[in-house]
Amino acid sequence: MVKRIDVQAVPRASGSGYPSPFDRPCAARTRQRLGDAAGLSDFGVNLLRLAPGAWSSQRHWHSAEDEFVYVLEGELVLITDTGEEILRPGDCAGFKAGVHDGHHLQNRTDRDAVVLEVGARKTADDEGDYPDIDLRFLKGDGGYVHKDGTPYPRR
């Protein structure tokens, strides 16, 4: 049985599920779910492409899911609570579950950047916060809410 994943055949998903206007900075991101293509269930692996100007996400942290990123192509700015760092091919960063240190990547160059993302699949237990904006996500399929708990409309 062939185990090699044909990356070109893996569906691409663009944009984000964030409520407006928080979805706009992520509109030019494209993600391929390689972990799904491999049938993985304990952790996810994504190939993330960020066009010039695109963000990986809004700056966030997870209560129950570790995250790891490895830069394959291009240059990105990693933004955390402690400031900004440049990441280039071969650079990587990790984010421990439960640590309230909002993070995301921004492509401030004129070239695409490609990142391998690895993370836990604990959506039933995971929730998190977006420290820069009025947004939180709830466990399971709880969706997005304002900081006061009022739900955003579902898309």
MIDOSE-1310 file (N, C-alpha, C; in nm, 2 decimals, decimal comma, always signed):
residues 155
mvkr	+0,08/-0,12/+0,00/+0,00/+0,00/+0,00/+0,09/+0,12/+0,00; +0,05/+0,22/-0,08/+0,13/+0,34/-0,09/+0,10/+0,44/+0,02; +0,20/+0,49/+0,09/+0,18/+0,58/+0,20/+0,21/+0,72/+0,16; +0,28/+0,74/+0,05/+0,32/+0,87/+0,00/+0,20/+0,96/-0,02
idvq	+0,20/+1,08/+0,03/+0,09/+1,17/+0,01/+0,12/+1,25/-0,11; +0,03/+1,26/-0,21/+0,04/+1,35/-0,32/-0,01/+1,48/-0,28; +0,08/+1,57/-0,24/+0,05/+1,70/-0,19/-0,03/+1,78/-0,28; +0,00/+1,77/-0,41/-0,08/+1,84/-0,51/-0,23/+1,80/-0,52
avpr	-0,26/+1,68/-0,47/-0,40/+1,64/-0,47/-0,47/+1,67/-0,34; -0,40/+1,72/-0,24/-0,47/+1,75/-0,11/-0,54/+1,88/-0,13; -0,67/+1,89/-0,10/-0,75/+2,01/-0,12/-0,69/+2,13/-0,04; -0,71/+2,24/-0,11/-0,66/+2,37/-0,05/-0,78/+2,45/+0,01
asgs	-0,77/+2,50/+0,13/-0,87/+2,58/+0,19/-0,81/+2,72/+0,21; -0,88/+2,82/+0,16/-0,83/+2,96/+0,17/-0,92/+3,04/+0,26; -0,86/+3,14/+0,32/-0,93/+3,23/+0,41/-0,94/+3,17/+0,55; -1,04/+3,22/+0,63/-1,06/+3,17/+0,76/-1,20/+3,17/+0,80
gyps	-1,24/+3,11/+0,91/-1,37/+3,11/+0,96/-1,40/+3,22/+1,06; -1,31/+3,31/+1,08/-1,33/+3,42/+1,18/-1,45/+3,50/+1,13; -1,52/+3,56/+1,23/-1,62/+3,66/+1,20/-1,56/+3,79/+1,14; -1,63/+3,85/+1,06/-1,59/+3,98/+1,00/-1,58/+4,08/+1,12
pfdr	-1,48/+4,17/+1,12/-1,38/+4,20/+1,02/-1,25/+4,12/+1,05; -1,25/+4,03/+1,14/-1,13/+3,96/+1,18/-1,08/+3,86/+1,08; -1,16/+3,83/+0,98/-1,12/+3,73/+0,88/-1,03/+3,80/+0,77; -1,03/+3,93/+0,76/-0,97/+4,00/+0,65/-0,82/+3,97/+0,64
pcaa	-0,74/+3,99/+0,75/-0,60/+3,97/+0,74/-0,56/+3,82/+0,70; -0,65/+3,73/+0,71/-0,62/+3,59/+0,68/-0,68/+3,55/+0,55; -0,73/+3,64/+0,48/-0,80/+3,61/+0,35/-0,71/+3,54/+0,25; -0,58/+3,58/+0,25/-0,48/+3,53/+0,15/-0,39/+3,42/+0,21
rtrq	-0,45/+3,35/+0,30/-0,38/+3,23/+0,35/-0,44/+3,10/+0,29; -0,36/+3,00/+0,26/-0,41/+2,88/+0,21/-0,35/+2,76/+0,29; -0,44/+2,67/+0,33/-0,39/+2,56/+0,41/-0,43/+2,43/+0,35; -0,34/+2,33/+0,35/-0,36/+2,20/+0,31/-0,35/+2,11/+0,43
rlgd	-0,45/+2,03/+0,46/-0,45/+1,94/+0,57/-0,38/+1,81/+0,55; -0,25/+1,81/+0,56/-0,17/+1,68/+0,53/-0,20/+1,57/+0,63; -0,23/+1,61/+0,76/-0,26/+1,51/+0,86/-0,39/+1,44/+0,82; -0,49/+1,51/+0,77/-0,61/+1,45/+0,73/-0,59/+1,35/+0,61
aagl	-0,50/+1,40/+0,52/-0,47/+1,31/+0,40/-0,41/+1,18/+0,44; -0,33/+1,19/+0,56/-0,27/+1,07/+0,61/-0,35/+0,98/+0,70; -0,47/+1,04/+0,73/-0,56/+0,97/+0,83/-0,52/+0,98/+0,97; -0,44/+1,08/+1,01/-0,40/+1,10/+1,14/-0,51/+1,15/+1,23
sdfg	-0,51/+1,11/+1,36/-0,62/+1,15/+1,45/-0,56/+1,21/+1,58; -0,44/+1,18/+1,62/-0,38/+1,24/+1,74/-0,33/+1,38/+1,72; -0,28/+1,41/+1,61/-0,22/+1,54/+1,58/-0,25/+1,58/+1,44; -0,25/+1,71/+1,41/-0,28/+1,76/+1,28/-0,15/+1,82/+1,22
vnll	-0,13/+1,81/+1,09/-0,02/+1,86/+1,02/-0,08/+1,94/+0,90; -0,04/+2,06/+0,89/-0,09/+2,15/+0,78/+0,03/+2,21/+0,70; +0,01/+2,22/+0,57/+0,10/+2,30/+0,49/+0,03/+2,43/+0,47; +0,09/+2,54/+0,52/+0,03/+2,67/+0,52/+0,11/+2,76/+0,43
rlap	+0,04/+2,82/+0,33/+0,10/+2,92/+0,24/+0,04/+3,06/+0,27; +0,13/+3,15/+0,30/+0,09/+3,29/+0,33/+0,13/+3,38/+0,21; +0,04/+3,44/+0,14/+0,07/+3,53/+0,04/+0,12/+3,66/+0,10; +0,19/+3,75/+0,02/+0,24/+3,87/+0,08/+0,12/+3,95/+0,15
gaws	+0,15/+3,99/+0,27/+0,05/+4,06/+0,35/-0,04/+3,98/+0,44; -0,04/+3,85/+0,41/-0,13/+3,76/+0,49/-0,08/+3,72/+0,63; -0,17/+3,70/+0,71/-0,15/+3,65/+0,85/-0,19/+3,50/+0,86; -0,12/+3,43/+0,95/-0,15/+3,29/+0,97/-0,29/+3,28/+1,04
sqrh	-0,31/+3,37/+1,13/-0,43/+3,37/+1,22/-0,44/+3,51/+1,28; -0,54/+3,53/+1,36/-0,53/+3,64/+1,46/-0,44/+3,59/+1,57; -0,38/+3,68/+1,64/-0,29/+3,64/+1,75/-0,38/+3,57/+1,86; -0,34/+3,45/+1,90/-0,42/+3,37/+1,99/-0,33/+3,28/+2,07
whsa	-0,40/+3,21/+2,17/-0,34/+3,10/+2,24/-0,44/+2,99/+2,27; -0,40/+2,87/+2,29/-0,48/+2,75/+2,31/-0,47/+2,70/+2,46; -0,59/+2,66/+2,51/-0,58/+2,60/+2,65/-0,54/+2,46/+2,65; -0,56/+2,38/+2,55/-0,53/+2,24/+2,55/-0,45/+2,18/+2,44
edef	-0,42/+2,27/+2,34/-0,35/+2,22/+2,22/-0,21/+2,28/+2,21; -0,10/+2,20/+2,20/+0,03/+2,25/+2,17/+0,03/+2,28/+2,02; +0,12/+2,37/+1,98/+0,14/+2,40/+1,84/+0,28/+2,42/+1,81; +0,32/+2,38/+1,68/+0,46/+2,39/+1,64/+0,46/+2,44/+1,49
vyvl	+0,55/+2,53/+1,46/+0,56/+2,57/+1,32/+0,71/+2,56/+1,27; +0,72/+2,53/+1,15/+0,86/+2,51/+1,08/+0,85/+2,58/+0,95; +0,93/+2,68/+0,93/+0,93/+2,76/+0,80/+1,01/+2,68/+0,70; +0,94/+2,66/+0,58/+1,00/+2,59/+0,47/+1,05/+2,69/+0,36
egel	+0,97/+2,80/+0,34/+1,01/+2,90/+0,24/+0,97/+3,04/+0,29; +1,04/+3,14/+0,24/+1,01/+3,28/+0,27/+1,05/+3,32/+0,40; +1,00/+3,44/+0,44/+1,04/+3,51/+0,56/+0,91/+3,55/+0,63; +0,90/+3,53/+0,76/+0,78/+3,56/+0,84/+0,82/+3,64/+0,96
vlit	+0,72/+3,72/+1,01/+0,74/+3,78/+1,14/+0,65/+3,70/+1,24; +0,71/+3,65/+1,34/+0,64/+3,58/+1,45/+0,62/+3,69/+1,56; +0,49/+3,71/+1,59/+0,45/+3,81/+1,69/+0,39/+3,74/+1,81; +0,45/+3,76/+1,93/+0,41/+3,71/+2,06/+0,39/+3,82/+2,16
dtge	+0,36/+3,78/+2,28/+0,35/+3,89/+2,39/+0,48/+3,95/+2,41; +0,59/+3,89/+2,38/+0,72/+3,95/+2,41/+0,78/+4,03/+2,29; +0,71/+4,03/+2,18/+0,75/+4,12/+2,07/+0,75/+4,04/+1,94; +0,84/+4,09/+1,85/+0,85/+4,03/+1,71/+0,99/+3,97/+1,69
eilr	+0,98/+3,86/+1,61/+1,10/+3,79/+1,57/+1,09/+3,75/+1,42; +1,20/+3,75/+1,35/+1,20/+3,71/+1,21/+1,23/+3,56/+1,20; +1,14/+3,49/+1,12/+1,17/+3,35/+1,10/+1,19/+3,33/+0,95; +1,30/+3,25/+0,92/+1,34/+3,22/+0,78/+1,34/+3,07/+0,77
pgdc	+1,36/+3,02/+0,64/+1,36/+2,87/+0,62/+1,46/+2,80/+0,72; +1,41/+2,70/+0,78/+1,48/+2,62/+0,88/+1,45/+2,66/+1,02; +1,39/+2,78/+1,04/+1,35/+2,83/+1,17/+1,22/+2,77/+1,22; +1,21/+2,75/+1,35/+1,08/+2,69/+1,40/+1,05/+2,75/+1,54
agfk	+0,93/+2,73/+1,58/+0,88/+2,78/+1,71/+0,77/+2,69/+1,76; +0,76/+2,69/+1,89/+0,66/+2,60/+1,95/+0,58/+2,68/+2,06; +0,45/+2,64/+2,08/+0,36/+2,71/+2,17/+0,29/+2,61/+2,25; +0,33/+2,61/+2,38/+0,27/+2,51/+2,48/+0,13/+2,54/+2,51
agvh	+0,05/+2,44/+2,52/-0,09/+2,45/+2,56/-0,10/+2,52/+2,70; -0,20/+2,60/+2,71/-0,23/+2,66/+2,84/-0,14/+2,79/+2,88; -0,04/+2,82/+2,79/+0,04/+2,94/+2,82/-0,03/+3,05/+2,75; -0,07/+3,15/+2,82/-0,14/+3,27/+2,77/-0,05/+3,37/+2,70
dghh	+0,02/+3,32/+2,59/+0,11/+3,40/+2,51/+0,06/+3,40/+2,37; -0,02/+3,50/+2,33/-0,08/+3,51/+2,20/+0,03/+3,51/+2,10; +0,01/+3,44/+1,99/+0,11/+3,43/+1,88/+0,04/+3,42/+1,74; +0,11/+3,47/+1,64/+0,07/+3,44/+1,50/+0,19/+3,48/+1,41
lqnr	+0,17/+3,45/+1,28/+0,28/+3,48/+1,18/+0,22/+3,58/+1,09; +0,30/+3,68/+1,04/+0,27/+3,77/+0,94/+0,37/+3,77/+0,83; +0,32/+3,77/+0,70/+0,41/+3,78/+0,59/+0,42/+3,92/+0,54; +0,53/+3,99/+0,58/+0,54/+4,13/+0,54/+0,63/+4,15/+0,42
tdrd	+0,66/+4,04/+0,35/+0,74/+4,05/+0,23/+0,66/+4,05/+0,10; +0,73/+4,05/-0,01/+0,66/+4,05/-0,14/+0,66/+3,91/-0,20; +0,69/+3,81/-0,13/+0,70/+3,67/-0,17/+0,61/+3,58/-0,08; +0,56/+3,48/-0,14/+0,49/+3,38/-0,06/+0,58/+3,32/+0,05
avvl	+0,52/+3,28/+0,16/+0,60/+3,20/+0,26/+0,52/+3,07/+0,28; +0,59/+2,96/+0,31/+0,53/+2,83/+0,33/+0,58/+2,78/+0,47; +0,49/+2,73/+0,55/+0,51/+2,68/+0,68/+0,45/+2,55/+0,70; +0,52/+2,46/+0,77/+0,46/+2,33/+0,82/+0,41/+2,36/+0,96
evga	+0,28/+2,34/+0,98/+0,21/+2,35/+1,11/+0,18/+2,22/+1,17; +0,21/+2,20/+1,30/+0,18/+2,07/+1,37/+0,11/+2,11/+1,50; +0,00/+2,04/+1,53/-0,08/+2,07/+1,65/-0,16/+1,95/+1,70; -0,19/+1,96/+1,82/-0,27/+1,86/+1,88/-0,42/+1,87/+1,83
rkta	-0,49/+1,76/+1,84/-0,63/+1,76/+1,80/-0,72/+1,73/+1,92; -0,73/+1,83/+2,00/-0,81/+1,82/+2,13/-0,92/+1,92/+2,13; -0,99/+1,93/+2,02/-1,09/+2,04/+2,01/-1,20/+2,02/+2,11; -1,23/+1,90/+2,16/-1,33/+1,89/+2,26/-1,29/+1,95/+2,40
ddeg	-1,16/+1,97/+2,42/-1,11/+2,02/+2,54/-1,05/+2,16/+2,53; -1,03/+2,20/+2,41/-0,96/+2,33/+2,38/-1,05/+2,45/+2,36; -1,00/+2,56/+2,42/-1,06/+2,69/+2,40/-0,95/+2,79/+2,40; -0,98/+2,91/+2,36/-0,87/+3,01/+2,36/-0,92/+3,15/+2,34
dypd	-0,82/+3,23/+2,34/-0,85/+3,38/+2,34/-0,76/+3,44/+2,24; -0,81/+3,56/+2,19/-0,74/+3,64/+2,10/-0,72/+3,77/+2,17; -0,60/+3,79/+2,23/-0,58/+3,91/+2,32/-0,59/+4,05/+2,26; -0,57/+4,06/+2,13/-0,58/+4,19/+2,07/-0,72/+4,24/+2,02
idlr	-0,81/+4,14/+2,02/-0,94/+4,17/+1,97/-1,05/+4,11/+2,05; -1,18/+4,15/+2,03/-1,29/+4,10/+2,11/-1,34/+3,97/+2,05; -1,26/+3,86/+2,08/-1,29/+3,73/+2,02/-1,23/+3,63/+2,11; -1,31/+3,52/+2,13/-1,27/+3,40/+2,20/-1,32/+3,28/+2,12
flkg	-1,26/+3,16/+2,13/-1,33/+3,04/+2,07/-1,35/+2,94/+2,18; -1,46/+2,87/+2,17/-1,51/+2,78/+2,27/-1,48/+2,63/+2,24; -1,48/+2,55/+2,34/-1,46/+2,41/+2,32/-1,55/+2,34/+2,22; -1,50/+2,24/+2,16/-1,58/+2,16/+2,07/-1,62/+2,24/+1,95
dggy	-1,75/+2,24/+1,92/-1,81/+2,32/+1,81/-1,88/+2,44/+1,87; -1,83/+2,50/+1,98/-1,89/+2,61/+2,05/-1,89/+2,74/+1,97; -1,80/+2,75/+1,87/-1,79/+2,87/+1,79/-1,72/+2,98/+1,85; -1,73/+3,10/+1,79/-1,67/+3,22/+1,84/-1,76/+3,31/+1,92
vhkd	-1,71/+3,37/+2,03/-1,79/+3,46/+2,11/-1,71/+3,58/+2,14; -1,78/+3,69/+2,18/-1,72/+3,81/+2,23/-1,66/+3,78/+2,36; -1,58/+3,87/+2,41/-1,52/+3,84/+2,55/-1,62/+3,84/+2,66; -1,74/+3,90/+2,64/-1,84/+3,89/+2,74/-1,93/+3,77/+2,72
gtpy	-1,90/+3,68/+2,63/-1,97/+3,55/+2,61/-2,08/+3,56/+2,50; -2,11/+3,67/+2,45/-2,21/+3,68/+2,34/-2,16/+3,62/+2,22; -2,24/+3,53/+2,16/-2,19/+3,46/+2,04/-2,19/+3,55/+1,92; -2,09/+3,52/+1,83/-2,09/+3,58/+1,70/-2,18/+3,50/+1,61
prr	-2,25/+3,55/+1,51/-2,33/+3,48/+1,42/-2,25/+3,37/+1,35; -2,30/+3,25/+1,33/-2,24/+3,14/+1,26/-2,24/+3,17/+1,11; -2,13/+3,12/+1,05/-2,12/+3,14/+0,90/-2,18/+3,02/+0,83
